[in-house]
Amino acid sequence: MARSALERRRVLLVVLAPAIALLGPVSGLYPNGFATRKQRQRASQAARLASKVDRDSIQAEAVWDLQTYLRFNTTNPPGNERATAAWLAGRLRSKGISVALEQTAPVRTNVVAQLPGNGNGRPILLASHIHVVPADPNAWDHPPFRGDQVGIEGRG
């Protein structure tokens, strides 16, 4: 799907596989080391919004998502990402994110998700992959595709 230069600037394009990103207020360094008045106001507004967030439920959901994701065995070859891609697409759609699945081979599927921007910033692209290299279960303290919560350990 070809996009005009304007559309590319207006869209935050996120190619996900496997990333489920929890985006929140992010602070960073400014090129001159100082924030402008507008940047300070935005940071203050973000801090007020962040204080209203139920961090415990967000963390519990993120842990559940990561554990569920790690339980998919996408060892390459053959990769077999289709089930994982379908699950990931469902999770993204449940958050109101536009998602398309692109089949690249019979059992190979990519997830493309888009978050629209407001046109004021540059687009960002996040790219990853779903498949993993083989994991010998004997070399792990916990099964690599179980997603045990011991810090969270798993192959992914």
N, C-alpha and C positions, 0 to 999 in steps of 0.2 A: 504494500500500500504506500504509494508515493505521497509525500507531504511537502507542502510549500515551506519556504524558509520561515515564514511567519508562524505556521502551525508547529514547526519544530521548536521554535522559541517559546511557544505557549504551552507546551506539553512537557510534563515531567515524565519521561519514559523510563520505566523500570522493567528490566528483563530479569525475572526472578526464577530461580531454580537453584537453590532451595530457600532463598532468603525470605523470611517473614520479618519485616522491619517494623519495629515500634519506634515511630518518630515522635520525639518530644522536643521540648526546648533544648536547643544546643547552643553552647557558647563557644566562641572561637577567638582566635587572635585576629586583630584587624591589621591591615598592611602597615599602618603607621604606629601601631601599638595602642591607639586610642579609639574609643567608640564615639560616634557622632551622637548628637542629642537624640536624633530619631532612632538610632540603634539602641541607646540606653532606654528609651521609652518602650521599644519593642521587647527588650529583655525584661523590663519591669512587668509588662503585660503578660509575657510568657510565664514569669515567675508566679504571678497571681493565678493564672490558669492552672499551672502545675500544682499549686497548693490544694486545688480542688479535686485532683486526680486520686482515685483509689489505687494506690500503688500495689497493695497486696493482691487485689484481684487481677491486675494487669500482669504481675509477676507470675501468679499461678497459671494464668492462661498461656503466657509465654513458655513456661516450663512444660506445660501439657503439650503445646504445639511442637516444641523441640523434641520431646520424648516420642511423640507420635511420628514425627518425621524420621527420627533415627530408626524406628522399627521397620521401615521399608527397606528391604534388601535390594539395592540397585547395583550390585556388584557388576562391574564391566570386565569382560563380556558376560552377558549380552547387554547389560545396562537395565533394560526393562523398566524404564522410568514412567510408563503410562499411568499406572495406579498412583504413583507418588505425585505426578503432575496433576491428575484429576483431584486428589485430596487437597493439594496446595491451591489449585484454582478455586475449589469450594471454600476454603478458608478465606482467601482474598475476596471472593464475591460476598461472603458473609459480612465483610467489613465495608462493602459498598465500592470495591475497587473493580474497575473494568478489566476483564481477563480474556485472553484468547489462548487456545492450545494449538500448537503447530506440530503436526506429526512429521518427523524427518525420516523415519524408517518404520517398519511394522511395529516394533516395540519401543521406539525412541520418540519421546514427546518433549517439546519445549513449552515453557509457560512464559507468556508475555503479558505483563500487567502495566496499566497506565494510570498515573495520578495526574490530573490536569493541574497545571500551574496557573498563575494569575497573569503571566506575560511579563512580569517585572524582572524575573531572574533568568539565568541561563539554565537550560535543561541539564539533567543529570541522568546517567545511565549506570545501572548496577547490573552486572552480569555474573553469573555463576553457573554451576552445573549440578545435576542431580545425581549422576552415577558416581560410584566410588570404586577404588581398586580393591582386589580381594583382601579379605581379612581372615587370618587364621584364628579361629576361636581359642585355640590352645595358647596363643600369645597374649590373651586378654585376661584381666582379672574378673571381668564380667562379660557375658556374651555381647559381641559387638553390635548386634541389631536389636537389643532389648531396651536401650535407653534408660538404664538404671539411674536413679538419682543418687549418685555418690559424687556430688559435684556435678554431675551428669556425664556419663561416659557412654560413648557409642561411636560407631563408624558412620561418618557422614560428611 
